Amino acid sequence: MTWLRKNAIRIYMVLGFGYLFIPIIYTFIFSFNDYVKSNLVWRGFTWNNWKNPCGVPDICSSFQNSVKIGFISTIVATLLGTMIAFALGRYAFKGRGVVNTLIFLPMASPELVLGASLLTIFLNLGFNLGFWTIVIAHVMFCISFVVVSVKARIASLDPRLEQAAMDLYADEKETFRYVTFPLVAPGIAGAALLAFSLSFDDFIITNFNSGTTVTFPLFVYTRAERGLPAQANVIGVSMFFLALAIVLIAQAVSKRTKLANK
């Protein structure tokens, strides 16, 4: 009992990380599986899945669709969300409280309701469901996450830094360019990464408004019923390692910047 009390935090940490990473480890291992039809049973080790990740029909086209939609949605949502965050965080105007409340509605609403509602709107307006309806839908729910992330960063800024810049004869544009924006940039970058991951990973809203366009999550869902190919594991693991590399690089740059400032 004494040993358990002393090592309770370590045990909890191991169990917690094990719970989080077991699916990722499983996905990584089975990306090397020499499967036949279904990738559920281990049949042997092979490099073929990594050498030819596009060996399954439609898998790379669906991945490209997800990347394109995520990229466009992220740019639009980040631009609009950042401007909204600055307006809410820096200016007092009539209806500010209402806008703050409305921003949270897409985050709080079930995706099933959002997807069905957007589908109804698109059909009533005569839109053809496809690539651009998915983009519009993703921008709609990504903006809220961008606003919340960037607004939190703006709230943490010390206004005395901007005042000091103006005391040194910098005008508003120069203050924003050389002081405000560099300080808010990490928050904007984090919000953009969050928006891209939400867009790339979305299934429910996309499924309602996709038409004939197939994204990677839709491909995984439809192929899972017949047996998910190992190439899907390869793409999923690659995206995980890419995200991990971005996080590690960001941390390294942050540490180097702190050391340089000291």
Summary of the structure (lengths in Angstrom):
residues: 262
radius of gyration: 22.8
end to end distance: 45.3
largest distance: 70.4
contacts: 749
relative contact order: 0.15
helix: 77%
strand: 1%
